[in-house]
Amino acid sequence: MMTENVKIIELNSENWYDCCNLGVSDEQKNYMEPNAVSIAQSKFESSLKPYAIYSDDKVVGFLMYNSVPEELGGYWIYRIMVDRAFQGRGIGKAASKLMMAEMTKSLHAQKIVVGYHPENTGAHQLYASLGFVDNGDRFGKEMAVVKNLAE
């Protein structure tokens, strides 16, 4: 899938290591597991779908979603990150749109949910701009926002 110069490609033998070498800013490290942990998790939880995010044919990010519905009756986005050197260019938003389109197409998703730490202002701005709504759902230290696609 591709939007402008951004595309997402399922994690494979050619891009997984590049994803492991990506990093977020120091402020964001408190809110996110390293990509290597997420990749390992996907090998033990077969419903998780990891993807590399490309911009101009270079791996610049990582995302992962669950292919089975969970809490709140939705499909959850588990991870989305863009390397610190490529942030602020709209890549995360473009990749999120591609991911949601893939979830809608392959899973027939009607509802997508994502959880993040309330102090993660970057995540809050991204998901609000994509139409996710905070209905007050909380899971431990994370808030969960929802996007209904059936509307």
Chimera marker file (.cmm) of the C-alpha trace (Angstrom):
<marker_set name="trace">
<marker id="1" x="0.000" y="0.000" z="0.000" r="1" g="1" b="0" radius="0.5"/>
<marker id="2" x="1.189" y="3.494" z="-0.701" r="1" g="1" b="0" radius="0.5"/>
<marker id="3" x="0.153" y="7.094" z="-0.029" r="1" g="1" b="0" radius="0.5"/>
<marker id="4" x="2.330" y="9.695" z="-1.731" r="1" g="1" b="0" radius="0.5"/>
<marker id="5" x="5.847" y="8.511" z="-0.838" r="1" g="1" b="0" radius="0.5"/>
<marker id="6" x="4.760" y="6.479" z="2.216" r="1" g="1" b="0" radius="0.5"/>
<marker id="7" x="3.955" y="2.785" z="2.096" r="1" g="1" b="0" radius="0.5"/>
<marker id="8" x="3.611" y="-0.067" z="4.568" r="1" g="1" b="0" radius="0.5"/>
<marker id="9" x="5.002" y="-3.529" z="3.898" r="1" g="1" b="0" radius="0.5"/>
<marker id="10" x="4.544" y="-6.599" z="6.052" r="1" g="1" b="0" radius="0.5"/>
<marker id="11" x="7.579" y="-7.334" z="8.155" r="1" g="1" b="0" radius="0.5"/>
<marker id="12" x="9.873" y="-9.759" z="6.367" r="1" g="1" b="0" radius="0.5"/>
<marker id="13" x="13.438" y="-11.055" z="6.240" r="1" g="1" b="0" radius="0.5"/>
<marker id="14" x="14.571" y="-7.944" z="4.376" r="1" g="1" b="0" radius="0.5"/>
<marker id="15" x="13.162" y="-5.226" z="6.651" r="1" g="1" b="0" radius="0.5"/>
<marker id="16" x="12.903" y="-6.573" z="10.200" r="1" g="1" b="0" radius="0.5"/>
<marker id="17" x="16.438" y="-5.646" z="11.211" r="1" g="1" b="0" radius="0.5"/>
<marker id="18" x="16.053" y="-2.106" z="9.840" r="1" g="1" b="0" radius="0.5"/>
<marker id="19" x="12.977" y="-1.762" z="12.073" r="1" g="1" b="0" radius="0.5"/>
<marker id="20" x="15.025" y="-2.899" z="15.093" r="1" g="1" b="0" radius="0.5"/>
<marker id="21" x="17.525" y="-0.080" z="14.459" r="1" g="1" b="0" radius="0.5"/>
<marker id="22" x="14.899" y="2.700" z="14.477" r="1" g="1" b="0" radius="0.5"/>
<marker id="23" x="14.492" y="4.888" z="17.541" r="1" g="1" b="0" radius="0.5"/>
<marker id="24" x="12.214" y="7.527" z="18.967" r="1" g="1" b="0" radius="0.5"/>
<marker id="25" x="13.140" y="10.757" z="20.734" r="1" g="1" b="0" radius="0.5"/>
<marker id="26" x="14.275" y="10.613" z="24.353" r="1" g="1" b="0" radius="0.5"/>
<marker id="27" x="10.908" y="12.023" z="25.517" r="1" g="1" b="0" radius="0.5"/>
<marker id="28" x="9.035" y="9.265" z="23.692" r="1" g="1" b="0" radius="0.5"/>
<marker id="29" x="11.096" y="6.369" z="25.081" r="1" g="1" b="0" radius="0.5"/>
<marker id="30" x="8.988" y="6.378" z="28.264" r="1" g="1" b="0" radius="0.5"/>
<marker id="31" x="5.868" y="5.586" z="26.249" r="1" g="1" b="0" radius="0.5"/>
<marker id="32" x="6.999" y="2.879" z="23.862" r="1" g="1" b="0" radius="0.5"/>
<marker id="33" x="8.661" y="-0.515" z="23.826" r="1" g="1" b="0" radius="0.5"/>
<marker id="34" x="11.613" y="-0.981" z="21.458" r="1" g="1" b="0" radius="0.5"/>
<marker id="35" x="10.633" y="-2.367" z="18.061" r="1" g="1" b="0" radius="0.5"/>
<marker id="36" x="12.629" y="-5.534" z="18.729" r="1" g="1" b="0" radius="0.5"/>
<marker id="37" x="10.301" y="-6.318" z="21.649" r="1" g="1" b="0" radius="0.5"/>
<marker id="38" x="7.235" y="-5.792" z="19.447" r="1" g="1" b="0" radius="0.5"/>
<marker id="39" x="8.711" y="-7.966" z="16.702" r="1" g="1" b="0" radius="0.5"/>
<marker id="40" x="9.435" y="-10.730" z="19.211" r="1" g="1" b="0" radius="0.5"/>
<marker id="41" x="5.890" y="-10.411" z="20.586" r="1" g="1" b="0" radius="0.5"/>
<marker id="42" x="4.483" y="-10.876" z="17.071" r="1" g="1" b="0" radius="0.5"/>
<marker id="43" x="6.320" y="-14.205" z="16.786" r="1" g="1" b="0" radius="0.5"/>
<marker id="44" x="4.535" y="-15.540" z="19.882" r="1" g="1" b="0" radius="0.5"/>
<marker id="45" x="1.118" y="-13.956" z="19.292" r="1" g="1" b="0" radius="0.5"/>
<marker id="46" x="0.152" y="-14.981" z="15.766" r="1" g="1" b="0" radius="0.5"/>
<marker id="47" x="-2.764" y="-12.534" z="15.588" r="1" g="1" b="0" radius="0.5"/>
<marker id="48" x="-0.358" y="-9.563" z="15.651" r="1" g="1" b="0" radius="0.5"/>
<marker id="49" x="0.495" y="-8.109" z="12.239" r="1" g="1" b="0" radius="0.5"/>
<marker id="50" x="3.795" y="-6.163" z="12.101" r="1" g="1" b="0" radius="0.5"/>
<marker id="51" x="4.692" y="-3.834" z="9.218" r="1" g="1" b="0" radius="0.5"/>
<marker id="52" x="7.635" y="-1.671" z="8.241" r="1" g="1" b="0" radius="0.5"/>
<marker id="53" x="6.866" y="1.918" z="7.258" r="1" g="1" b="0" radius="0.5"/>
<marker id="54" x="8.744" y="3.131" z="4.188" r="1" g="1" b="0" radius="0.5"/>
<marker id="55" x="9.290" y="6.625" z="2.871" r="1" g="1" b="0" radius="0.5"/>
<marker id="56" x="10.982" y="6.875" z="-0.517" r="1" g="1" b="0" radius="0.5"/>
<marker id="57" x="11.953" y="3.177" z="-0.281" r="1" g="1" b="0" radius="0.5"/>
<marker id="58" x="13.719" y="3.633" z="3.078" r="1" g="1" b="0" radius="0.5"/>
<marker id="59" x="12.500" y="1.996" z="6.296" r="1" g="1" b="0" radius="0.5"/>
<marker id="60" x="11.568" y="4.878" z="8.590" r="1" g="1" b="0" radius="0.5"/>
<marker id="61" x="9.035" y="3.365" z="10.981" r="1" g="1" b="0" radius="0.5"/>
<marker id="62" x="7.232" y="0.385" z="12.399" r="1" g="1" b="0" radius="0.5"/>
<marker id="63" x="3.618" y="-0.450" z="13.143" r="1" g="1" b="0" radius="0.5"/>
<marker id="64" x="1.670" y="-3.425" z="14.397" r="1" g="1" b="0" radius="0.5"/>
<marker id="65" x="-2.007" y="-4.222" z="14.904" r="1" g="1" b="0" radius="0.5"/>
<marker id="66" x="-4.052" y="-7.139" z="16.191" r="1" g="1" b="0" radius="0.5"/>
<marker id="67" x="-6.115" y="-9.108" z="13.691" r="1" g="1" b="0" radius="0.5"/>
<marker id="68" x="-8.688" y="-10.239" z="16.264" r="1" g="1" b="0" radius="0.5"/>
<marker id="69" x="-11.123" y="-7.978" z="18.152" r="1" g="1" b="0" radius="0.5"/>
<marker id="70" x="-10.284" y="-7.222" z="21.767" r="1" g="1" b="0" radius="0.5"/>
<marker id="71" x="-11.505" y="-4.902" z="24.518" r="1" g="1" b="0" radius="0.5"/>
<marker id="72" x="-14.160" y="-2.386" z="23.536" r="1" g="1" b="0" radius="0.5"/>
<marker id="73" x="-15.146" y="-4.669" z="20.630" r="1" g="1" b="0" radius="0.5"/>
<marker id="74" x="-12.485" y="-3.264" z="18.339" r="1" g="1" b="0" radius="0.5"/>
<marker id="75" x="-9.275" y="-4.138" z="16.570" r="1" g="1" b="0" radius="0.5"/>
<marker id="76" x="-6.327" y="-2.632" z="18.412" r="1" g="1" b="0" radius="0.5"/>
<marker id="77" x="-3.343" y="-0.776" z="17.055" r="1" g="1" b="0" radius="0.5"/>
<marker id="78" x="-0.460" y="-2.090" z="19.147" r="1" g="1" b="0" radius="0.5"/>
<marker id="79" x="2.415" y="0.038" z="17.899" r="1" g="1" b="0" radius="0.5"/>
<marker id="80" x="3.161" y="2.852" z="15.552" r="1" g="1" b="0" radius="0.5"/>
<marker id="81" x="6.409" y="4.722" z="15.521" r="1" g="1" b="0" radius="0.5"/>
<marker id="82" x="8.453" y="6.832" z="13.157" r="1" g="1" b="0" radius="0.5"/>
<marker id="83" x="12.203" y="7.168" z="13.645" r="1" g="1" b="0" radius="0.5"/>
<marker id="84" x="13.212" y="10.420" z="15.341" r="1" g="1" b="0" radius="0.5"/>
<marker id="85" x="15.048" y="11.586" z="12.198" r="1" g="1" b="0" radius="0.5"/>
<marker id="86" x="11.849" y="11.378" z="10.127" r="1" g="1" b="0" radius="0.5"/>
<marker id="87" x="9.271" y="12.755" z="12.546" r="1" g="1" b="0" radius="0.5"/>
<marker id="88" x="7.229" y="15.855" z="11.782" r="1" g="1" b="0" radius="0.5"/>
<marker id="89" x="6.808" y="15.068" z="8.077" r="1" g="1" b="0" radius="0.5"/>
<marker id="90" x="3.328" y="13.493" z="8.156" r="1" g="1" b="0" radius="0.5"/>
<marker id="91" x="4.710" y="9.976" z="7.765" r="1" g="1" b="0" radius="0.5"/>
<marker id="92" x="2.989" y="8.664" z="10.904" r="1" g="1" b="0" radius="0.5"/>
<marker id="93" x="-0.359" y="10.034" z="9.815" r="1" g="1" b="0" radius="0.5"/>
<marker id="94" x="-0.004" y="8.639" z="6.280" r="1" g="1" b="0" radius="0.5"/>
<marker id="95" x="1.080" y="5.240" z="7.622" r="1" g="1" b="0" radius="0.5"/>
<marker id="96" x="-1.829" y="5.236" z="10.087" r="1" g="1" b="0" radius="0.5"/>
<marker id="97" x="-4.283" y="5.866" z="7.255" r="1" g="1" b="0" radius="0.5"/>
<marker id="98" x="-2.743" y="3.018" z="5.253" r="1" g="1" b="0" radius="0.5"/>
<marker id="99" x="-2.910" y="0.728" z="8.284" r="1" g="1" b="0" radius="0.5"/>
<marker id="100" x="-6.568" y="1.558" z="8.930" r="1" g="1" b="0" radius="0.5"/>
<marker id="101" x="-7.377" y="0.969" z="5.253" r="1" g="1" b="0" radius="0.5"/>
<marker id="102" x="-5.642" y="-2.420" z="5.443" r="1" g="1" b="0" radius="0.5"/>
<marker id="103" x="-7.526" y="-3.299" z="8.644" r="1" g="1" b="0" radius="0.5"/>
<marker id="104" x="-10.810" y="-2.333" z="7.019" r="1" g="1" b="0" radius="0.5"/>
<marker id="105" x="-10.052" y="-4.327" z="3.866" r="1" g="1" b="0" radius="0.5"/>
<marker id="106" x="-8.555" y="-7.489" z="5.357" r="1" g="1" b="0" radius="0.5"/>
<marker id="107" x="-10.450" y="-7.665" z="8.671" r="1" g="1" b="0" radius="0.5"/>
<marker id="108" x="-13.642" y="-5.783" z="7.769" r="1" g="1" b="0" radius="0.5"/>
<marker id="109" x="-12.926" y="-3.720" z="10.886" r="1" g="1" b="0" radius="0.5"/>
<marker id="110" x="-15.805" y="-1.555" z="12.047" r="1" g="1" b="0" radius="0.5"/>
<marker id="111" x="-14.002" y="-0.159" z="15.097" r="1" g="1" b="0" radius="0.5"/>
<marker id="112" x="-10.306" y="0.538" z="15.695" r="1" g="1" b="0" radius="0.5"/>
<marker id="113" x="-8.916" y="1.226" z="19.157" r="1" g="1" b="0" radius="0.5"/>
<marker id="114" x="-5.532" y="2.453" z="20.306" r="1" g="1" b="0" radius="0.5"/>
<marker id="115" x="-4.150" y="2.907" z="23.791" r="1" g="1" b="0" radius="0.5"/>
<marker id="116" x="-1.454" y="5.336" z="24.819" r="1" g="1" b="0" radius="0.5"/>
<marker id="117" x="-0.149" y="7.175" z="27.856" r="1" g="1" b="0" radius="0.5"/>
<marker id="118" x="-2.166" y="10.379" z="28.476" r="1" g="1" b="0" radius="0.5"/>
<marker id="119" x="1.049" y="12.459" z="28.599" r="1" g="1" b="0" radius="0.5"/>
<marker id="120" x="2.093" y="11.317" z="25.112" r="1" g="1" b="0" radius="0.5"/>
<marker id="121" x="1.037" y="14.513" z="23.355" r="1" g="1" b="0" radius="0.5"/>
<marker id="122" x="2.341" y="13.379" z="19.961" r="1" g="1" b="0" radius="0.5"/>
<marker id="123" x="0.111" y="10.290" z="20.024" r="1" g="1" b="0" radius="0.5"/>
<marker id="124" x="-2.829" y="12.375" z="21.221" r="1" g="1" b="0" radius="0.5"/>
<marker id="125" x="-2.449" y="14.857" z="18.356" r="1" g="1" b="0" radius="0.5"/>
<marker id="126" x="-2.033" y="12.100" z="15.759" r="1" g="1" b="0" radius="0.5"/>
<marker id="127" x="-5.091" y="10.095" z="16.791" r="1" g="1" b="0" radius="0.5"/>
<marker id="128" x="-7.283" y="13.163" z="17.285" r="1" g="1" b="0" radius="0.5"/>
<marker id="129" x="-6.373" y="14.311" z="13.757" r="1" g="1" b="0" radius="0.5"/>
<marker id="130" x="-7.437" y="10.886" z="12.446" r="1" g="1" b="0" radius="0.5"/>
<marker id="131" x="-10.853" y="11.101" z="14.109" r="1" g="1" b="0" radius="0.5"/>
<marker id="132" x="-10.270" y="8.931" z="17.181" r="1" g="1" b="0" radius="0.5"/>
<marker id="133" x="-12.491" y="9.853" z="20.141" r="1" g="1" b="0" radius="0.5"/>
<marker id="134" x="-11.750" y="9.606" z="23.859" r="1" g="1" b="0" radius="0.5"/>
<marker id="135" x="-14.804" y="8.056" z="25.522" r="1" g="1" b="0" radius="0.5"/>
<marker id="136" x="-13.092" y="7.907" z="28.918" r="1" g="1" b="0" radius="0.5"/>
<marker id="137" x="-11.878" y="4.316" z="28.643" r="1" g="1" b="0" radius="0.5"/>
<marker id="138" x="-8.758" y="3.602" z="30.689" r="1" g="1" b="0" radius="0.5"/>
<marker id="139" x="-6.608" y="0.483" z="30.939" r="1" g="1" b="0" radius="0.5"/>
<marker id="140" x="-4.009" y="0.768" z="33.664" r="1" g="1" b="0" radius="0.5"/>
<marker id="141" x="-1.864" y="3.814" z="32.893" r="1" g="1" b="0" radius="0.5"/>
<marker id="142" x="-3.158" y="4.100" z="29.319" r="1" g="1" b="0" radius="0.5"/>
<marker id="143" x="-6.144" y="5.806" z="27.828" r="1" g="1" b="0" radius="0.5"/>
<marker id="144" x="-7.953" y="4.166" z="24.921" r="1" g="1" b="0" radius="0.5"/>
<marker id="145" x="-9.380" y="6.148" z="22.005" r="1" g="1" b="0" radius="0.5"/>
<marker id="146" x="-11.781" y="4.772" z="19.433" r="1" g="1" b="0" radius="0.5"/>
<marker id="147" x="-12.526" y="5.321" z="15.767" r="1" g="1" b="0" radius="0.5"/>
<marker id="148" x="-15.814" y="3.940" z="14.482" r="1" g="1" b="0" radius="0.5"/>
<marker id="149" x="-15.502" y="3.140" z="10.784" r="1" g="1" b="0" radius="0.5"/>
<marker id="150" x="-19.122" y="2.077" z="10.300" r="1" g="1" b="0" radius="0.5"/>
<marker id="151" x="-20.393" y="5.650" z="10.563" r="1" g="1" b="0" radius="0.5"/>
<link id1="1" id2="2" r="1" g="1" b="0" radius="0.2"/>
<link id1="2" id2="3" r="1" g="1" b="0" radius="0.2"/>
<link id1="3" id2="4" r="1" g="1" b="0" radius="0.2"/>
<link id1="4" id2="5" r="1" g="1" b="0" radius="0.2"/>
<link id1="5" id2="6" r="1" g="1" b="0" radius="0.2"/>
<link id1="6" id2="7" r="1" g="1" b="0" radius="0.2"/>
<link id1="7" id2="8" r="1" g="1" b="0" radius="0.2"/>
<link id1="8" id2="9" r="1" g="1" b="0" radius="0.2"/>
<link id1="9" id2="10" r="1" g="1" b="0" radius="0.2"/>
<link id1="10" id2="11" r="1" g="1" b="0" radius="0.2"/>
<link id1="11" id2="12" r="1" g="1" b="0" radius="0.2"/>
<link id1="12" id2="13" r="1" g="1" b="0" radius="0.2"/>
<link id1="13" id2="14" r="1" g="1" b="0" radius="0.2"/>
<link id1="14" id2="15" r="1" g="1" b="0" radius="0.2"/>
<link id1="15" id2="16" r="1" g="1" b="0" radius="0.2"/>
<link id1="16" id2="17" r="1" g="1" b="0" radius="0.2"/>
<link id1="17" id2="18" r="1" g="1" b="0" radius="0.2"/>
<link id1="18" id2="19" r="1" g="1" b="0" radius="0.2"/>
<link id1="19" id2="20" r="1" g="1" b="0" radius="0.2"/>
<link id1="20" id2="21" r="1" g="1" b="0" radius="0.2"/>
<link id1="21" id2="22" r="1" g="1" b="0" radius="0.2"/>
<link id1="22" id2="23" r="1" g="1" b="0" radius="0.2"/>
<link id1="23" id2="24" r="1" g="1" b="0" radius="0.2"/>
<link id1="24" id2="25" r="1" g="1" b="0" radius="0.2"/>
<link id1="25" id2="26" r="1" g="1" b="0" radius="0.2"/>
<link id1="26" id2="27" r="1" g="1" b="0" radius="0.2"/>
<link id1="27" id2="28" r="1" g="1" b="0" radius="0.2"/>
<link id1="28" id2="29" r="1" g="1" b="0" radius="0.2"/>
<link id1="29" id2="30" r="1" g="1" b="0" radius="0.2"/>
<link id1="30" id2="31" r="1" g="1" b="0" radius="0.2"/>
<link id1="31" id2="32" r="1" g="1" b="0" radius="0.2"/>
<link id1="32" id2="33" r="1" g="1" b="0" radius="0.2"/>
<link id1="33" id2="34" r="1" g="1" b="0" radius="0.2"/>
<link id1="34" id2="35" r="1" g="1" b="0" radius="0.2"/>
<link id1="35" id2="36" r="1" g="1" b="0" radius="0.2"/>
<link id1="36" id2="37" r="1" g="1" b="0" radius="0.2"/>
<link id1="37" id2="38" r="1" g="1" b="0" radius="0.2"/>
<link id1="38" id2="39" r="1" g="1" b="0" radius="0.2"/>
<link id1="39" id2="40" r="1" g="1" b="0" radius="0.2"/>
<link id1="40" id2="41" r="1" g="1" b="0" radius="0.2"/>
<link id1="41" id2="42" r="1" g="1" b="0" radius="0.2"/>
<link id1="42" id2="43" r="1" g="1" b="0" radius="0.2"/>
<link id1="43" id2="44" r="1" g="1" b="0" radius="0.2"/>
<link id1="44" id2="45" r="1" g="1" b="0" radius="0.2"/>
<link id1="45" id2="46" r="1" g="1" b="0" radius="0.2"/>
<link id1="46" id2="47" r="1" g="1" b="0" radius="0.2"/>
<link id1="47" id2="48" r="1" g="1" b="0" radius="0.2"/>
<link id1="48" id2="49" r="1" g="1" b="0" radius="0.2"/>
<link id1="49" id2="50" r="1" g="1" b="0" radius="0.2"/>
<link id1="50" id2="51" r="1" g="1" b="0" radius="0.2"/>
<link id1="51" id2="52" r="1" g="1" b="0" radius="0.2"/>
<link id1="52" id2="53" r="1" g="1" b="0" radius="0.2"/>
<link id1="53" id2="54" r="1" g="1" b="0" radius="0.2"/>
<link id1="54" id2="55" r="1" g="1" b="0" radius="0.2"/>
<link id1="55" id2="56" r="1" g="1" b="0" radius="0.2"/>
<link id1="56" id2="57" r="1" g="1" b="0" radius="0.2"/>
<link id1="57" id2="58" r="1" g="1" b="0" radius="0.2"/>
<link id1="58" id2="59" r="1" g="1" b="0" radius="0.2"/>
<link id1="59" id2="60" r="1" g="1" b="0" radius="0.2"/>
<link id1="60" id2="61" r="1" g="1" b="0" radius="0.2"/>
<link id1="61" id2="62" r="1" g="1" b="0" radius="0.2"/>
<link id1="62" id2="63" r="1" g="1" b="0" radius="0.2"/>
<link id1="63" id2="64" r="1" g="1" b="0" radius="0.2"/>
<link id1="64" id2="65" r="1" g="1" b="0" radius="0.2"/>
<link id1="65" id2="66" r="1" g="1" b="0" radius="0.2"/>
<link id1="66" id2="67" r="1" g="1" b="0" radius="0.2"/>
<link id1="67" id2="68" r="1" g="1" b="0" radius="0.2"/>
<link id1="68" id2="69" r="1" g="1" b="0" radius="0.2"/>
<link id1="69" id2="70" r="1" g="1" b="0" radius="0.2"/>
<link id1="70" id2="71" r="1" g="1" b="0" radius="0.2"/>
<link id1="71" id2="72" r="1" g="1" b="0" radius="0.2"/>
<link id1="72" id2="73" r="1" g="1" b="0" radius="0.2"/>
<link id1="73" id2="74" r="1" g="1" b="0" radius="0.2"/>
<link id1="74" id2="75" r="1" g="1" b="0" radius="0.2"/>
<link id1="75" id2="76" r="1" g="1" b="0" radius="0.2"/>
<link id1="76" id2="77" r="1" g="1" b="0" radius="0.2"/>
<link id1="77" id2="78" r="1" g="1" b="0" radius="0.2"/>
<link id1="78" id2="79" r="1" g="1" b="0" radius="0.2"/>
<link id1="79" id2="80" r="1" g="1" b="0" radius="0.2"/>
<link id1="80" id2="81" r="1" g="1" b="0" radius="0.2"/>
<link id1="81" id2="82" r="1" g="1" b="0" radius="0.2"/>
<link id1="82" id2="83" r="1" g="1" b="0" radius="0.2"/>
<link id1="83" id2="84" r="1" g="1" b="0" radius="0.2"/>
<link id1="84" id2="85" r="1" g="1" b="0" radius="0.2"/>
<link id1="85" id2="86" r="1" g="1" b="0" radius="0.2"/>
<link id1="86" id2="87" r="1" g="1" b="0" radius="0.2"/>
<link id1="87" id2="88" r="1" g="1" b="0" radius="0.2"/>
<link id1="88" id2="89" r="1" g="1" b="0" radius="0.2"/>
<link id1="89" id2="90" r="1" g="1" b="0" radius="0.2"/>
<link id1="90" id2="91" r="1" g="1" b="0" radius="0.2"/>
<link id1="91" id2="92" r="1" g="1" b="0" radius="0.2"/>
<link id1="92" id2="93" r="1" g="1" b="0" radius="0.2"/>
<link id1="93" id2="94" r="1" g="1" b="0" radius="0.2"/>
<link id1="94" id2="95" r="1" g="1" b="0" radius="0.2"/>
<link id1="95" id2="96" r="1" g="1" b="0" radius="0.2"/>
<link id1="96" id2="97" r="1" g="1" b="0" radius="0.2"/>
<link id1="97" id2="98" r="1" g="1" b="0" radius="0.2"/>
<link id1="98" id2="99" r="1" g="1" b="0" radius="0.2"/>
<link id1="99" id2="100" r="1" g="1" b="0" radius="0.2"/>
<link id1="100" id2="101" r="1" g="1" b="0" radius="0.2"/>
<link id1="101" id2="102" r="1" g="1" b="0" radius="0.2"/>
<link id1="102" id2="103" r="1" g="1" b="0" radius="0.2"/>
<link id1="103" id2="104" r="1" g="1" b="0" radius="0.2"/>
<link id1="104" id2="105" r="1" g="1" b="0" radius="0.2"/>
<link id1="105" id2="106" r="1" g="1" b="0" radius="0.2"/>
<link id1="106" id2="107" r="1" g="1" b="0" radius="0.2"/>
<link id1="107" id2="108" r="1" g="1" b="0" radius="0.2"/>
<link id1="108" id2="109" r="1" g="1" b="0" radius="0.2"/>
<link id1="109" id2="110" r="1" g="1" b="0" radius="0.2"/>
<link id1="110" id2="111" r="1" g="1" b="0" radius="0.2"/>
<link id1="111" id2="112" r="1" g="1" b="0" radius="0.2"/>
<link id1="112" id2="113" r="1" g="1" b="0" radius="0.2"/>
<link id1="113" id2="114" r="1" g="1" b="0" radius="0.2"/>
<link id1="114" id2="115" r="1" g="1" b="0" radius="0.2"/>
<link id1="115" id2="116" r="1" g="1" b="0" radius="0.2"/>
<link id1="116" id2="117" r="1" g="1" b="0" radius="0.2"/>
<link id1="117" id2="118" r="1" g="1" b="0" radius="0.2"/>
<link id1="118" id2="119" r="1" g="1" b="0" radius="0.2"/>
<link id1="119" id2="120" r="1" g="1" b="0" radius="0.2"/>
<link id1="120" id2="121" r="1" g="1" b="0" radius="0.2"/>
<link id1="121" id2="122" r="1" g="1" b="0" radius="0.2"/>
<link id1="122" id2="123" r="1" g="1" b="0" radius="0.2"/>
<link id1="123" id2="124" r="1" g="1" b="0" radius="0.2"/>
<link id1="124" id2="125" r="1" g="1" b="0" radius="0.2"/>
<link id1="125" id2="126" r="1" g="1" b="0" radius="0.2"/>
<link id1="126" id2="127" r="1" g="1" b="0" radius="0.2"/>
<link id1="127" id2="128" r="1" g="1" b="0" radius="0.2"/>
<link id1="128" id2="129" r="1" g="1" b="0" radius="0.2"/>
<link id1="129" id2="130" r="1" g="1" b="0" radius="0.2"/>
<link id1="130" id2="131" r="1" g="1" b="0" radius="0.2"/>
<link id1="131" id2="132" r="1" g="1" b="0" radius="0.2"/>
<link id1="132" id2="133" r="1" g="1" b="0" radius="0.2"/>
<link id1="133" id2="134" r="1" g="1" b="0" radius="0.2"/>
<link id1="134" id2="135" r="1" g="1" b="0" radius="0.2"/>
<link id1="135" id2="136" r="1" g="1" b="0" radius="0.2"/>
<link id1="136" id2="137" r="1" g="1" b="0" radius="0.2"/>
<link id1="137" id2="138" r="1" g="1" b="0" radius="0.2"/>
<link id1="138" id2="139" r="1" g="1" b="0" radius="0.2"/>
<link id1="139" id2="140" r="1" g="1" b="0" radius="0.2"/>
<link id1="140" id2="141" r="1" g="1" b="0" radius="0.2"/>
<link id1="141" id2="142" r="1" g="1" b="0" radius="0.2"/>
<link id1="142" id2="143" r="1" g="1" b="0" radius="0.2"/>
<link id1="143" id2="144" r="1" g="1" b="0" radius="0.2"/>
<link id1="144" id2="145" r="1" g="1" b="0" radius="0.2"/>
<link id1="145" id2="146" r="1" g="1" b="0" radius="0.2"/>
<link id1="146" id2="147" r="1" g="1" b="0" radius="0.2"/>
<link id1="147" id2="148" r="1" g="1" b="0" radius="0.2"/>
<link id1="148" id2="149" r="1" g="1" b="0" radius="0.2"/>
<link id1="149" id2="150" r="1" g="1" b="0" radius="0.2"/>
<link id1="150" id2="151" r="1" g="1" b="0" radius="0.2"/>
</marker_set>
